[in-house]
Structures are given as structure tokens and as C-alpha cells.
């Protein structure tokens, strides 16, 4: 087992890996940019090293990260999620330095990171894929001709995309023309690669993904599925495990295909195979994420498997301690991504200083976060500041427990998604448990909630202070 691991990430993600290291008796080394000098992951790690002044570029500096790992005598690097976590060049640089990379091979990252390469590999392996182009589009003219032949609606997608970015639906020739340049520019900005491909749009699908673990000894299993259909702008907000939509028979079939997909590219470590499931319960491969997922917590909640600890053990050359027949799940879990955003203003980011922070507790409650009272949420990073994971023996109990926990959770000073989630969790449509990717568009009334009013809190605080002073 490793003695010292460098975490090439920040915030909640870095803290999650630090916790796993602590439980495995491994020293943790954090890196941080100057704006993150007071961040919680810096305080939690056994050692923290300044990586650079720039808030974002510092975490993308491959050579600096590897150099720090060498000087700190780290024998492994964990990339977390985001930043360099799906960068084949980074993985190769780590290996070339004689350090273990806690993740899949550079080959797997590069192959599955390209959506067109991934489609080709999956089709060759007999994995059902969404009808679409086999290679990147050469220009807008080809895009229009392809869409006409395929039939509308279609999806323009970035070949190197991920995280819900670089995706646009088109319902006409005019929209293909308009969106082609927009999507190309977005892809260039987000991924440094403007190549696009096209897929047939699956209308009102469920976004269902399977968690994979594979070791270097030929063993590969899935840890069942997560339903990630509740999204905004193709980015996940609320995830549940297991899905309420698929049957046990379909679950088994999709799980087998997910394992087959991973084995087809010689995958090792943790990964996620993502599918779209249509109204007829037919499923199609969408992409494979070659890293730890934000929403891994709900899989841990229903299976009892520590996915991050398994990542580390696999990278150390150990065999998986279980086979597929040993795995089962219990109950239901829900994850709410607590973002510093204003849902009533198109989910616009709301960085700023947190003036009050109180997290929920009690049975079945897990909070993974990186903020506290007095912390200033910087504007440079993803807006997620915490994750609330709920587990209960069944779906109805999980929803009721979510309502209770969301009421307890209190973050003040910045607008967050908390009041929005309280409104969703209390709704009949959420209790119904049937979601597709158009959930928020189909129920716009869910955005009609009363936002937190800072003046009410101030008035209440003043009343309490006056009463206390008066000895009441």
C-alpha cells in the first residue's frame, strides 16, 4: 500500500480523498492555489503545498504537480474529478515520473474521452449506441445534411465533451446552422477541441449510469445504477440510487453491458458507463467517465462499498475483495448538489461570503462539503459547495428524510439551491419518483418558491437578542 498520496484537486473532492487516506493510514498531500490558501482541504491534509498564484491554471499545471509529488516523495497521485482527472497527458506524465496514477490507463482515458472513439469501441464490442455519426463532422454543411438524413430532433455534441457541456439540441436546419458555431466555440473553450459529432435525440430519456470497478487481475464488477435525470443545462442536480424506472431484469442486463463496455477497452480502476433509456425501456450507450463521479456517494450509501478506498487499493495492485454475486444493494439514496446558484435566475452563480452555516444530521444523513461560516466562495470554480446524501430503507422514507434534512440545512449569505430543493422534495411529482431529463422543464412550477429573505433573518436575530438582553 502507498505511504503518501498527492491529491491533484481542491475543495470537497480533495477532502473526500483525504478522508479515505486517513482511514487507510496513508499520508495525504494537498496542493492549492493562492486564492485557496485558507480552503478546508488545505487544513485537512497532512501536508499542503502552494502550487501557484492563478486560481484555475495552477490546478492544470501538469509539470508543477508532478514536480511537487516527486519533491514530497509521494508514491501515488489521485486526480479527483474535474481539472486533470480525464487528461491522458497528465496520467502519462505521472507514470513517466515513476509515480502511480490512481485511475485508468492513459490509453483508456484518451480512447473513452473522445466520444467518437468511444462510440467506435462500443459498437465493435456490441454495446448498443445512440444512432449517430461515426466520426467528427467536417463542417456545418455536413451537419445539416446529416440531420436531414437522420431526422429531427438531433443533438450536436463536442467530441471531447463532458460534464454536460458542449451539447445542443437542434429541431431544424436553422438551429443546426445557429448552434454549430456556438457549440464549436464552447467546446474549444471548455476542452481545447472544437470537433463535433451528431446523434439522434432520444426524446424524454432517463439518464442512468452504472458504477464500474475493475482491477489489474481481470476482475470487473458493477455497483448497480444511479438515476441522474434531474438536470439543468445537461448538468446533474439531484441523483438517486437505485433507479425507480428500471426493472430488476433490465438492471441486470444493463449492468452486464456496462461491465462488457469496460472490459472492451481494458479498463482498470473506477469508472462510470452512462446510458440513456427511452420510453420503451431500450437503452443506449452515451459515454464513459474515466474518473470518480461526484455522485459516487449514493452508490456507497446503498452498497456499503467505499469506492475511493477501492480506487486506491486497485492502483496499489490489489484484487477486488468481492465478485459480482457478492454485491447487493439496500434501500434508496438521494444526493442533492448544494450549489451557490440562484435557480430563479437561470441558476446564475452566486459567489460570496457565507455568514451562517448549519449542516443536518441524524440517521441516514451524509454531508460532503468544503464550506463553513465565514468562508468566501470564490468565483473561479464550480459552484458546488456541498453534497447532501440521504439514505433510507425505501423510496418514500428517503423522500421524507430528505425533506427533514433540507429543512435543517441552513446556509446564509449567498443564494443556494437549498430552498429550491426543499420545494422539489415536498412536491407530489418528486414523491412519484419517475423522472426524465426534461423534469424541470415539464414542471416549471418547481421554480416558483419563496427565496430566503435576509431581512427576515436579521429581524429574527434582533428579536432573539432583545429577548435575551431582557432576560426573557
C-alpha positions in Angstrom: 0.0 0.0 0.0 1.1 3.6 -0.6 2.7 5.7 2.0 1.9 9.1 0.7 -0.7 10.3 -1.9 -0.9 13.7 -3.5 -4.4 14.9 -4.3 -4.4 17.0 -7.5 -7.6 18.7 -6.8 -9.4 21.0 -4.3 -12.4 21.5 -2.2 -15.0 18.8 -1.4 -13.3 16.4 -3.8 -9.9 16.7 -2.2 -11.4 16.3 1.3 -13.1 13.1 0.2 -9.8 11.6 -0.9 -8.1 12.8 2.3 -10.6 11.0 4.4 -10.0 7.8 2.5 -6.3 8.2 3.0 -6.8 8.8 6.7 -8.8 5.5 7.1 -6.1 3.6 5.1 -3.2 5.0 7.2 -1.8 6.9 4.2 -0.3 10.4 4.4 -2.1 13.0 2.3 -0.5 15.9 0.4 -2.8 18.7 -0.8 -2.0 21.3 -3.4 -3.6 24.7 -3.5 -3.6 28.0 -5.5 -3.1 31.3 -3.7 -6.9 32.1 -3.6 -7.3 28.7 -1.8 -4.8 29.3 0.9 -7.5 29.2 3.6 -9.5 26.4 2.0 -10.7 23.5 4.1 -8.8 20.8 2.1 -5.6 22.7 2.9 -6.3 22.4 6.6 -7.4 18.7 6.4 -4.4 17.3 4.6 -1.3 16.1 6.4 0.7 18.5 4.3 -0.3 21.3 1.9 1.9 22.8 -0.8 1.3 26.0 -2.8 1.0 25.2 -6.4 0.8 28.7 -8.0 -1.0 32.1 -7.9 -3.6 31.5 -10.6 -6.9 30.1 -9.3 -7.5 27.7 -12.2 -4.3 27.4 -14.2 -2.4 26.3 -11.1 -4.6 23.1 -10.8 -3.9 22.4 -14.5 -0.2 22.7 -14.3 0.9 19.1 -15.0 4.6 19.6 -14.7 4.3 21.6 -11.4 2.0 19.0 -9.9 4.3 16.1 -10.8 7.3 18.0 -9.6 5.7 18.7 -6.2 4.8 15.0 -5.9 8.4 14.0 -6.5 9.8 16.5 -4.0 7.2 15.5 -1.4 8.2 11.8 -2.0 4.6 10.8 -2.9 4.2 7.3 -4.4 0.8 8.0 -6.0 -1.4 10.8 -7.3 -5.2 10.9 -7.1 -6.7 13.3 -9.7 -10.2 13.6 -8.1 -12.9 14.8 -10.5 -12.7 17.9 -12.7 -9.4 19.6 -13.6 -7.0 17.0 -14.9 -9.0 13.9 -13.9 -9.7 12.9 -17.5 -6.4 14.1 -19.0 -4.4 11.4 -20.7 -1.3 13.6 -20.9 -1.4 14.1 -17.1 -1.8 10.4 -16.4 1.1 9.6 -18.7 3.3 12.3 -17.1 2.6 10.8 -13.6 3.6 7.3 -14.8 6.7 8.6 -16.6 7.8 10.2 -13.3 7.7 6.7 -11.7 4.6 7.6 -9.6 1.4 5.5 -9.6 -1.7 7.2 -11.1 -4.8 6.3 -9.2 -7.1 5.9 -12.2 -7.3 4.1 -15.6 -4.5 4.0 -18.1 -3.7 6.9 -20.4 -4.9 4.8 -23.3 -8.3 4.2 -21.7 -8.7 7.9 -20.8 -7.9 9.0 -24.3 -10.0 6.4 -26.0 -13.1 6.9 -23.9 -12.5 10.6 -23.6 -13.2 11.0 -27.3 -16.9 10.5 -27.8 -16.4 9.4 -31.4 -13.6 6.9 -30.4 -15.8 5.6 -27.6 -18.7 5.0 -30.0 -16.5 3.1 -32.3 -15.1 0.9 -29.5 -18.6 0.3 -28.1 -20.1 -0.6 -31.5 -17.2 -3.1 -32.0 -18.0 -4.6 -28.7 -21.7 -5.0 -29.5 -22.8 -2.3 -27.0 -26.0 -0.6 -28.1 -25.3 3.0 -29.1 -27.4 6.0 -30.0 -27.7 6.3 -33.8 -25.1 9.0 -34.9 -22.1 9.8 -36.9 -19.1 7.6 -36.7 -16.5 10.4 -37.0 -16.4 14.1 -36.3 -18.3 16.4 -38.6 -16.3 18.3 -41.2 -18.4 21.4 -41.2 -21.9 22.9 -40.9 -22.9 21.7 -44.4 -22.3 18.1 -43.4 -24.1 18.7 -40.1 -27.3 20.0 -41.9 -27.2 17.1 -44.4 -26.7 14.5 -41.6 -29.5 16.0 -39.6 -31.9 15.9 -42.5 -31.0 12.2 -43.2 -31.2 11.3 -39.5 -34.5 13.2 -38.9 -35.1 15.8 -36.3 -34.6 16.3 -33.4 -30.8 15.8 -33.3 -28.0 16.5 -30.8 -24.8 18.4 -31.6 -22.1 17.2 -29.2 -18.5 18.0 -28.5 -16.3 15.0 -29.4 -14.1 15.8 -26.3 -17.1 16.9 -24.2 -18.2 16.0 -20.7 -20.0 17.4 -17.6 -23.0 18.4 -19.7 -21.1 21.0 -21.7 -20.8 21.2 -25.5 -24.3 19.8 -26.1 -27.2 21.4 -28.0 -30.5 20.1 -29.3 -31.5 21.1 -32.8 -35.0 20.8 -34.2 -34.5 22.3 -37.6 -31.9 23.2 -40.3 -31.8 26.7 -39.0 -31.0 25.6 -35.5 -28.2 23.3 -36.7 -26.6 26.3 -38.5 -27.0 28.6 -35.5 -25.8 26.0 -32.9 -22.9 24.6 -34.9 -20.7 27.7 -34.3 -21.9 28.1 -30.8 -21.2 24.5 -29.8 -17.8 24.6 -31.6 -16.7 27.7 -29.7 -18.0 26.2 -26.4 -16.1 23.0 -27.0 -12.9 24.9 -27.8 -13.2 27.0 -24.6 -14.1 24.1 -22.3 -12.0 21.2 -23.8 -9.5 22.8 -26.2 -11.0 20.7 -29.0 -13.8 22.1 -31.3 -14.6 18.8 -33.0 -18.4 17.9 -33.1 -20.4 14.8 -33.8 -24.1 14.3 -34.1 -26.6 11.9 -32.5 -30.2 11.2 -32.9 -32.1 12.9 -30.0 -33.7 10.5 -27.6 -36.9 12.3 -26.5 -37.6 12.4 -22.8 -35.0 9.8 -21.8 -33.8 8.7 -18.4 -30.1 9.3 -17.7 -29.0 6.1 -16.0 -25.3 5.3 -15.2 -23.6 2.2 -13.8 -20.6 2.4 -11.4 -17.7 0.1 -12.5 -14.8 -1.2 -10.5 -12.1 -3.2 -12.3 -8.7 -4.4 -11.0 -5.5 -5.3 -12.8 -6.1 -9.0 -12.4 -9.0 -9.2 -14.8 -11.8 -8.8 -12.3 -14.6 -6.3 -13.2 -17.9 -5.6 -11.4 -20.6 -3.0 -11.4 -22.1 -1.5 -8.3 -25.6 -1.0 -9.8 -27.0 2.2 -11.1 -27.7 5.8 -10.4 -30.5 7.8 -12.0 -29.2 11.2 -12.9 -32.1 12.5 -14.9 -32.9 15.7 -12.8 -30.6 18.2 -14.5 -30.3 21.8 -15.5 -28.4 22.7 -18.8 -27.4 19.0 -19.1 -25.7 19.1 -15.7 -26.8 17.0 -12.8 -28.6 18.4 -9.8 -30.2 15.5 -7.9 -29.3 11.8 -8.3 -30.9 8.7 -6.8 -29.9 5.1 -6.4 -31.3 2.7 -7.4 -33.5 3.9 -10.3 -37.2 3.7 -9.8 -37.7 3.4 -13.6 -35.9 0.1 -14.5 -36.9 -3.4 -13.6 -34.6 -6.0 -11.9 -34.3 -7.7 -15.3 -33.3 -4.5 -17.1 -30.9 -3.7 -14.3 -29.2 -7.0 -14.7 -29.0 -6.6 -18.4 -27.6 -3.1 -18.3 -25.1 -4.0 -15.6 -23.8 -6.8 -17.7 -23.4 -4.5 -20.7 -21.6 -1.9 -18.6 -19.1 -4.4 -17.5 -18.7 -5.6 -21.1 -18.1 -2.0 -22.1 -15.3 -1.6 -19.5 -13.7 -4.8 -20.4 -13.7 -3.9 -24.1 -11.2 -1.2 -23.5 -9.2 -3.0 -20.9 -10.4 -0.6 -18.2 -8.8 -0.7 -14.7 -9.9 1.3 -11.6 -13.3 3.1 -11.0 -15.3 4.4 -13.9 -18.9 5.1 -14.9 -20.8 3.8 -18.0 -23.6 6.2 -18.8 -26.8 5.3 -20.7 -30.0 6.9 -22.0 -33.1 4.8 -21.5 -36.1 5.6 -23.7 -39.9 5.3 -23.2 -39.7 1.7 -24.5 -37.1 0.8 -21.9 -34.5 0.4 -24.7 -31.1 1.7 -23.6 -28.2 3.2 -25.4 -24.5 3.9 -24.5 -23.9 7.6 -24.1 -20.3 7.9 -22.7 -17.9 6.5 -20.1 -16.4 8.8 -17.4 -12.9 7.6 -16.7 -12.8 9.0 -13.2 -14.6 9.1 -9.8 -18.0 10.7 -10.1 -19.4 13.5 -7.9 -22.4 11.3 -7.2 -20.5 8.2 -6.1 -21.8 8.8 -2.5 -25.3 7.4 -3.3 -23.7 4.2 -4.6 -21.6 3.9 -1.4 -24.8 4.5 0.6 -26.8 1.6 -0.9 -23.9 -0.9 -1.3 -21.6 -0.1 1.6 -18.6 -0.1 -0.7 -16.0 2.7 -0.2 -15.3 3.5 -3.8 -12.4 5.8 -3.2 -10.7 3.3 -0.9 -11.2 0.7 -3.7 -9.6 3.1 -6.2 -6.5 3.3 -4.0 -6.4 -0.4 -3.4 -6.7 -1.2 -7.1 -4.0 1.2 -8.0 -1.8 -0.5 -5.4 -2.2 -3.7 -7.3 -4.7 -5.4 -5.0 -7.5 -7.6 -6.2 -11.1 -6.7 -5.8 -12.3 -8.2 -2.5 -15.7 -9.2 -3.9 -17.2 -10.7 -7.1 -20.4 -9.6 -8.8 -22.5 -12.3 -7.0 -21.3 -10.9 -3.6 -22.7 -7.5 -4.3 -26.2 -6.3 -3.5 -27.9 -3.0 -2.6 -30.2 -2.0 0.2 -32.7 0.9 0.4 -32.7 4.1 -1.5 -30.3 7.0 -1.6 -30.7 10.6 -2.9 -27.9 13.2 -3.4 -28.6 16.9 -3.6 -25.8 19.0 -5.0 -25.8 22.2 -2.9 -24.7 24.9 -5.4 -24.0 28.6 -4.8 -26.5 29.5 -7.5 -29.8 31.3 -7.9 -32.3 28.8 -9.5 -34.7 31.6 -10.1 -32.2 33.5 -12.2 -31.3 30.7 -14.6 -29.0 29.1 -12.0 -26.6 32.0 -12.1 -23.6 31.5 -9.8 -23.6 33.5 -6.6 -20.1 33.5 -5.1 -19.7 35.4 -1.8 -19.2 35.1 1.9 -21.2 32.6 4.0 -22.5 34.3 7.1 -24.2 31.2 8.7 -23.7 27.5 8.1 -25.5 24.7 9.9 -25.5 21.2 8.4 -28.1 18.5 9.1 -27.6 15.3 11.0 -29.3 12.2 12.3 -29.9 8.7 10.8 -29.1 8.3 7.1 -27.6 11.7 6.6 -24.2 12.4 5.0 -22.7 15.8 4.1 -19.6 16.2 2.0 -18.6 19.8 1.9 -15.9 22.3 1.8 -17.5 25.4 3.3 -18.3 26.9 6.7 -19.4 30.1 8.3 -17.1 32.9 7.3 -15.8 31.1 4.2 -15.9 33.1 1.0 -17.0 31.1 -2.0 -14.6 32.1 -4.8 -15.9 32.9 -8.3 -13.3 30.9 -10.1 -14.5 27.3 -9.6 -17.6 25.1 -10.0 -20.4 26.5 -7.9 -21.0 23.3 -5.9 -20.1 23.9 -2.2 -21.5 20.7 -0.6 -23.4 17.5 -1.3 -26.2 16.2 0.9 -26.7 12.4 0.7 -29.7 10.8 2.2 -30.3 7.0 2.8 -33.4 5.3 3.9 -34.9 1.8 3.7 -37.3 2.7 0.9 -38.1 5.5 -1.5 -40.9 7.1 0.4 -38.8 7.2 3.6 -35.9 8.6 1.7 -38.0 11.5 0.4 -39.4 12.2 3.9 -35.9 12.1 5.4 -34.8 14.4 2.6 -37.5 16.9 3.5 -36.4 16.9 7.1 -32.7 17.2 6.3 -33.2 20.0 3.8 -35.2 21.9 6.4 -32.3 21.5 8.9 -29.7 22.6 6.4 -29.0 26.3 6.6 -26.6 28.3 4.5 -26.9 32.1 4.6 -25.0 35.0 3.0 -25.3 33.6 -0.6 -28.1 32.3 -2.6 -28.0 28.5 -2.9 -30.1 25.7 -4.4 -31.3 24.7 -0.9 -34.8 26.4 -1.0 -35.3 25.1 -4.5 -34.6 21.5 -3.3 -36.9 22.0 -0.3 -39.7 22.9 -2.7 -38.9 19.9 -5.0 -38.7 17.4 -2.2 -42.1 18.5 -0.8 -43.8 18.1 -4.2 -46.0 15.2 -5.2 -44.2 14.8 -8.5 -40.9 14.1 -6.7 -42.5 11.6 -4.4 -43.8 9.9 -7.5 -40.2 9.0 -8.3 -40.5 9.0 -12.1 -38.0 11.4 -13.7 -36.7 12.1 -17.2 -34.2 14.6 -18.3 -37.0 17.1 -19.0 -38.2 17.1 -15.4 -37.6 20.7 -14.6 -38.9 21.9 -18.0 -42.0 19.8 -17.5 -42.7 21.2 -14.1 -41.7 24.9 -14.2 -43.8 25.5 -11.1 -41.0 23.9 -9.1 -39.1 27.1 -9.6 -41.9 29.1 -8.0 -40.8 29.1 -4.4 -40.2 31.8 -1.8 -36.5 32.5 -1.7 -34.7 33.2 1.6 -35.1 36.8 2.8 -32.0 38.1 4.7 -34.1 40.8 6.3 -36.4 38.2 8.0 -33.3 36.5 9.5 -31.9 39.9 10.7 -35.2 40.8 12.3 -35.5 37.4 14.0 -31.9 37.7 15.3 -32.6 41.1 16.7 -35.7 39.9 18.4 -33.8 37.0 20.0 -31.0 39.4 21.1 -33.5 41.8 22.7 -35.3 39.0 24.4 -32.0 37.6 25.8 -30.9 41.0 27.0 -34.3 41.5 28.7 -33.9 38.1 30.4 -36.9 36.6 28.7 
